[in-house]
Amino acid sequence: MKKLGIIFLAILLIAFSAACSSKDADSGSKDKGSTDKDKKVELTFMMWGSEAHQEVYNKLIAKFNEKHPNIKVKMESVPFPDYQQKITVLAAGRELPDVGWVAERMVPQFMDNDLLDDVTSFKDDAEYNMDDFFPSTLELFEKDDKLLGIPFSTPPMVMFYNKDLFVKAGEKTPNEHVAAGTWNWEQFEKSAKAISSDGVYGANFFRDWNTWIALLSHTWGYGGDLFNKDQTEFTWNSPEGVESLKMLDRMMFKDSSHPKAGEQVSFESGKIGMFFDVYSYVSAARNVQDFEWDIAPLPEGPEGRYPMLGQAGYGLFKGSKHPEEAKELLKFFTSQEGITATSTFFVPPRESVLSSDEFVNQPNNPPVESIQRAVIDEMDNARLQAGHKNWQKIDNAIQFGFDELFGQLKKPEEILKGMEEKIDPLMK
């Protein structure tokens, strides 16, 4: 009897163990894989856009939820000046968003700090159609045969101009000069001076007083650059760089054809004749009703015309608790449907969308021929905005130099020499 009891107890233990194993196996099969459509998941998407941008993304996220009802997407907006630092702080605390916007100047630092996850597998998805992207728009995100992000905005810098001011002054417009083959930087200065009057300035290079990058197109047109090719030396301290700063100095303090630092005069006010910005600014210009405006290519220099190419993309940040779901969100944002939706504001990197009616024929857009001439035709000439892993420190040093220019404290040659002394050590 004692032996029978022991045998019976052993059978019970075996049966219990088998049941537990089966239960664990079932549980494991349910938890296995992070794409279980019944599993509730929350993702964070971070950006720096305006309320209008957020409205577009709210609609996109709603469409995404139709296909993925189990995935909740929380959108967070951080002001652009604070965005890069915010990401750095979140990375230190291991609280990065799942998906987020990244600007061209941020990418080198984010790559160097190993914050961006690999999305090379997108190339293997035939339905996604990676071949639809302009190859040049992907270069920023390529490293060691890996793809570490996807672009959504590739706007070249264009010139927004107030046609009414040119007509009033009896001057040819920039597009008329383009047609005549006379649209160069010398003519730009003459035109800016000619259309200036009391309270009206012929041109403005600055979106705000910390955004100096538009001046690089002038330097490029004369054969100079901000950095050397390997980005190990600051090369703006050159005859070409000096001439760029001298031009700005002349326009501000001699011709009075450019606002002085601190003056808050917007293009929309009608008091700026020519305004430099990437094409994405068109979303604001569409609201102008008090004057007629248009866009034109930037002026040409002796070495050619090289508009600055702004670029923004999406990064899939490392450390996501739900990487597969985050990839699905990123794929949707950068699909033809997603890129078409955001083309209301941004120059699309997909060829199919760039040539589409949805992009060209937005309400209150510039004329189709102007978009063709200033945006589409200039994509091959555009150069990517400079970036570096120490960009924030470099940018601060350059802004300090511009403060010296704005205050007429030093000459352009001295200012660029001071920039070089501060920046070269940062590039080693």
HUQUI-V110805 format. One line per field, one symbol per residue. phi: phi as a letter, one per 40 degrees, with the letter a starting at -180 (. if undefined). psi: psi as a letter, one per 20 degrees, with the letter a starting at -180 (. if undefined). burial: I if it has 24 or more other ideal C-beta (glycine too) atoms within 12 Angstrom, else O. Layout:
phi=???
psi=???
burial=???
//
This chain:
phi=.cccccccccccccccccccccccccccccccgcbdccccbbbbbbabcccccccccccccccccccbccbcbccbbbdddbcccccccccccfbcccbacbcdccddcccccfcbccbdcdccccccgcccccdcccddccafgbbbibcbabcccbbcbccccccccgbccdcccdccgbcbcccdccccccccadgbbcaacbcacbbccccccccccbgcacbcccfbacbccadccdccccdcccccbbcfbbdcdgcbbccccgbbcbbcacddcdcccdccbcacbabacccbbdchbbccbcababbcccgccbccccccccccdbcdcccccccdbbcccccccdccccccbcdgccddccccccbcccdcccbcdcaacbddcccccccccccccccfcacdccccccddcccdccbc
psi=hhhhgggghgggggggggggggghggghhhippjjoiippqpqppprjrrhgghgghggghghhhhhmiiopopppppqghigghgggghghjlkqrgqqqprhihggghghjlipqpkhihhiohhhmhiipphhiihhjppljqokrpqipmpqpropqohhhgghikqqrghhhghikjnrhghggggghhjqaoipqhrpiogrjinihhihhgghhjjrrgrrhiliqojimrhggghghhgggghgigikjpqqphpnoqhhijjpgppprqhhihhghhipiirprrqrrrrqrhjapnqpoqpqapqoqqjpimhghhhggggghjrhgghggiihhqoqiphhhhjqhhghkqpkrrqghgggghfghihhhqqpqqqqhkgghggghghghhhhghjlhrqhghghghgghhhghii.
burial=OOOOOOOOOOOOOOOOOOOOOOOOOOOOOOOOOOOOOOOOIOIIIIIIIOOOIOOIIOOIIOOIOOOIOOIOIOIIIIOIOOIIOIIIOIIOOOOIIIIIIIIIIIIIIIIOOOIIIIIOOIOOOOOIOIOIIIOOIIIIIIOOOOIIIIIIIIIIIIIIIIIOIIOOOOIIIIIOIIOOOOIIIOIIIIIIIIIIOOOIIIIIIIIOOOIIIIIIIIIIIIOIIIIOOOIOOIIIIIOIIIIIIIIIIIIIOOIOIIIIIOOOIIIIOIIIIIIIIIIIIIIIIOOIOOIOIIIIIIIIIOOOIIIIIIIIIIIIIIOIOIIIIIIIIIIIIIIIIIIIIIIIIIIIIIIOIIOOOOIIOIOOIIOOOIIIIIIIOIIOIIIIIIIIIIIIOIIOIIIIIIOIIIOOOOOIOOIIOIIIOIIIOIIO
//
